[in-house]
C-alpha cells in the first residue's frame, strides 16, 4: 500500500550519507525562524512599554 523510501530510523537520519547536511539545514532554518520570532516578540514588548510610559506621563 505504502512505498516508503526508508525502512528504519537510522536510514532516515543517515540518508545515504547526506543526512548530516540535510538535518543541519533543517536545524539552522528552524532556529532562524525561532530567533526571528523571539526578536519580534521582544520588540513588540519594548514598544508596548514605551506606549504605557508615554500614556502615563500625559
Secondary structure as GFF3:
##gff-version 3
##sequence-region A 1 58
A	DSSP	alpha_helix	9	14	.	.	.	ID=ss1
A	DSSP	three_ten_helix	15	17	.	.	.	ID=ss2
A	DSSP	alpha_helix	19	57	.	.	.	ID=ss3
###
